[in-house]
Amino acid sequence: GTAFSRLRDDLRPLSEAGEVELQFIEPPADGRALPGEVAHAARSIIRGLAMAMMEQPQIQRIRTQWDCDGKNLLINVRDDGFGTLDHQAPVIQRLQRQVQALKGTLNLSAIAGWGTEVAVALPLDAPRSSAVDVAHWKLATREFEVLKLLASGQGNRAIAAELRISENTVKFHIRNLFKKLDVHSRAEAAALAHSRGLMDAS
């Protein structure tokens, strides 16, 4: 419930800035507590889906809800558009990779004239990937350090102070991280770092 409330706060600016109504179906009050990396990833995934859906024409309403079957966080996001969003959309492919990094599944169903529905299942106890799995990102030592601090919630100023570098240098490293990780926001980068177990790496 707490994680869902944070999601609602995250999306409130999107709702207030546009003409799309965002509906939130509250999760069960007796639901299981979410591991931090799953809650963080869930919010990032839903933000990405909501923004992708809002870019479609004639969207008036997006409904989001999540539930738990005891082993998985079950996410459902549905719009009332023309059903034009598909698996080939870059944002959907990026979110698909993020979900797969957590050993989850993402299924998209679009019906022309009726809208799009996306169902995501994220295991609550997904085994962490080894930091070795991220070798293909080819991160420099400093980029790895910046990513870990970013994923822990540090802002640019705090990262600069911790690493004794300038804020401009931090921004430079973050731009490089976005390219190498194929993400477009700090939240996506942080979720990916958590999902790959980088916060446990030395």
N, C-alpha and C positions, 0 to 999 in steps of 0.2 A: 504493500500500500504506500509506503514512504517513497519507494522508487517511482511508482506510478505518479505520485503527486509532483515529484521533481520533473518528470516528463511533461506534465501539464504546464508547469511553470516554464519549461524550456520552449514549449510551442506557443505559449500565449502571445509573444510578439508577432509570430506569423499570422495568428488569427486576427489580431487587432490591426495589423498593417494591410490586410487584404479583405476581399469580399467573400472569402470562403469560410464557412462555419465548420469549426473543428469540434467533434463530439467525442467524449471520453466515457467509455463504459467501465465503471469501477471494477477492479478485481475483487475476488472473494476476500472478506475480512480475515478469514482464518488461513490465508495462503502461507506457503513456506517462505522463509527469508531468502532473498536472492544473493548469491555470491556477488561481490563488487564488480568483477569483470563482466558478469552476465548482465547486471543492471545497467552498467555503463554502455555496453554494446547495444543493449535493447533500445536505450534512448537514442543512441546514434543512428541505429537502423531505422527507427520510426521517424526521426527527423528527416533522414534522407528520403524515405518514402513519401512523407507529407510534402516535402519541397518538390519532388519529381511530379507528384500528382497535381500540385497547384499550378505547375507550368502548362498543364493541358488547358485547352479552351473549354468554356462552359462548365467549369467545376463550381459547384455550389456547396458541397458538403463532403467532408472526410470524417469517417468514423474509425476510431482506434480502440482496441481493447486487448487485454491480456489475461491469461488464466494460467493455471498450473495443474498438470496431471500427476504431480508427485515426483516426476523425473525431469520434466521439461517445462520451460517457460513457453507458453503458446501465445503468439502475437498474431493479431488479425487487424489489417488496415484495409478499408474499403472506401472507394470514392463513387460519386454519382455521375461521372463523366461519360465520354463516348466510347470508352473501352479501347483507347488507342495505345496505352502503355504496354510494352511487351518485353520479353526477356533480352532482346537485342539492345535495348536502351543502355547507353554507357553507365548511367547511374544504377540501373538494376544489376548489371554485371559486376559493378564495384561492390554493391551491397551483398551480392551472391558470394563473392570472395570473402567478405567480412564474416558472413554467416558460416561459410565452410571452415574458416579458421577456428571457429568455436565448435566444430563438429556438428553443426546444425543443418537444417534444411530450409529452403525458401521456395515456395510454390506460388506462381502468379497465374491468375485466371482472369482473362479479359473477355467481355462479351460486348460486341459492337452495339452501341446505343444504350447499354445498361451500366457500364462502368467496369472498374478493375478491382479485384480483391487479391490481396497478398497475405499468405499465411506463412509464418515463420515459427520454427520450433528450435529452441536453444537448450541443449542439455544443461541441467543445473550443476552437474558434476562432471563436466567435460574434462578429460585428461589434458593437462597442460602440454603444449608443444615445447620441445627443447629449443633453447636459443640457437642451437646449431641450425634449426630449420629456416632461420632467417638469413642465412649466409648469402642467399641469392640477392638480397637487397644491396649487398656490397656497401654497407655503412662504414664510414670512417670512424675512428675511435671517438672523435669529438661529436660526430652526429649521433652515435649510440648514446653518449652521455646526455646530450640534449634531449633525445627522445625519451629516455628514462625519466628525466626531470619533468618534461612536458606531461608525460603520462601520469606522473604523481600529482599533477594539478598545479605545478609551478607556472607563474607568469614569466614573461620575457625578462623583466627586471630581476626577479629572484634567480632565474637561470644564469643570467649574466654575473650576478654577485657570487653564486655558488662556483661557477667555473672560472671566475676572474677574467671575463672577456666583455666586450662591449655589447650593448643591446642590438646594435646593427649587425654584429657578428652572429648573435643568436638568431636574428631574423633571416640572415643568409643561410644558416644551417637548417632552419625550419623550412625554408623554401626548397632546399635540396631534399629534405626528408619527404616533403609532399610528393615530389617527383618520383623518388625512389620507391616509396610505399604505394604510389598511385592513389593518394587520398587528396581531399580538397579542404579539409578542416582539421583543427587541433583535436576536436572530439573524435574524428575518424582515426587519426593517428594514435591517439591514446587508447581507443578501443582495440585497435589492432595490436598495439604493444602488449596490452593486458592479455589478449587472447592467445598470443604466442609465448606467454610466460616470461617476457623480458623483465618484469618487475622482480622476478626471483633470481635473475641472472646476476652474477657478480661483476 
